[in-house]
Amino acid sequence: LPDVRRSLGNAPPYPARPGGREGQQASFDELVDFVDACRSEFVKKERKKAGFSDEDLEHFEAVYRKFDTNKNGRIDNKELQNILKEFGWEPKTREEQEVLMRKIDQARALAREAGVTDVGEDGSPNIKFWSFVQLARMLRTECDKAEEEKILAVQKEMRFSEGETEEFRQVFRVWVRRMRELEGHAQDSQQSKGPDELSRDGVRRLVRSLGISVSPANAALLDAEVQSLDEEGRLEGAMVKFDGFLRLMRWLLDTDFAGINDVAAAQS
């Protein structure tokens, strides 16, 4: 039965063994009941986790404890705002704040459906951990959907095909990861701070990796373009998200930056 448990993705504690005693042979019907119980337990656990990995949950719990300043096992509205800001999910208007309060009650309902009994009172501004996990899933899904819609709009505006956009996405992710490793942040969680961003230095390195010789004058032009695409208006620490990266790629191609088009043609 250990192999059955593992194949179903179950971890201890397990449902009661069929047959009742260790080593006792189970009938087929008992085995079916046992498999159903294991599957039911697995689904229940996954619903409680709201589709997040164990690593995600560990990060959420660490952030939750960080902002639970009085250590009472729940966070109030002010503490919640700080957590949401950590993830880039904070409401920015009164209307968004009102919507958030309704979502908190929805998150409590989802936690109850997942088998969590202590979720707090509906309508309360305080939120407990497993309700927060459900809220995080709701907010993450909304943000991911909005981000993809934004990318699709930029893709059309920049006249890139779906295939080209996906290739650029892979390049972007590779360089984001490389820069994290170079800067000593390879183990940093990607849960906070919203979508991935590529630094100005990362953009420079990427361009040079294509075999392009960048003069000081062109380096200044590249830096200025990256700064113009930084949504937060940063200068020295300018960063671009993926939609900004697509705009940057179009600018490089349309301006034939440092002869990039000839280089690309030679490499194709």
WOHU-V221813 format. One record per backbone hydrogen bond with DSSP energy under -1.0 kcal/mol. NH is the residue of the N-H (numbers start at 0). CO is the residue of the C=O. If there is no record, write none. Layout:
nh = {NH NH}
co = {CO CO}
This chain:
nh = {4 5 6 7 8 9 19 23 30 31 32 33 34 35 36 37 38 39 40 41 42 43 44 45 46 47 48 50 51 56 57 58 59 60 61 62 63 64 65 66 67 68 70 74 79 80 81 82 83 84 85 86 88 96 97 98 99 100 101 102 103 104 105 106 107 108 109 110 111 112 113 114 115 118 123 126 131 132 133 134 135 136 137 138 139 140 141 142 143 144 145 146 147 148 149 150 151 152 153 154 155 156 157 159 164 165 166 167 168 169 170 171 172 173 174 175 176 177 178 179 180 181 182 183 184 187 192 197 199 202 203 204 205 206 207 208 209 210 218 219 220 221 222 223 224 225 226 227 228 232 237 239 244 245 246 247 248 249 250 251 252 253 254 256 258 259 262 263 264 265 266 267}
co = {0 1 2 3 5 4 16 20 26 27 28 29 30 31 32 33 34 35 36 37 38 39 40 41 42 43 44 45 48 52 53 54 55 56 57 58 59 60 61 62 63 66 67 126 75 76 77 78 79 80 81 82 83 92 93 94 95 96 97 98 99 100 101 102 103 104 105 106 107 108 109 111 110 116 120 74 127 128 129 130 131 132 133 134 135 136 137 138 139 140 141 142 143 144 145 146 147 148 149 150 151 152 153 154 160 161 162 163 164 165 166 167 168 169 170 171 172 173 174 175 176 177 178 180 179 184 85 239 237 198 199 200 201 202 203 204 206 207 214 215 216 217 218 219 220 221 222 223 224 229 234 197 240 241 242 243 244 245 246 247 248 249 250 251 255 256 258 259 260 261 262 263}
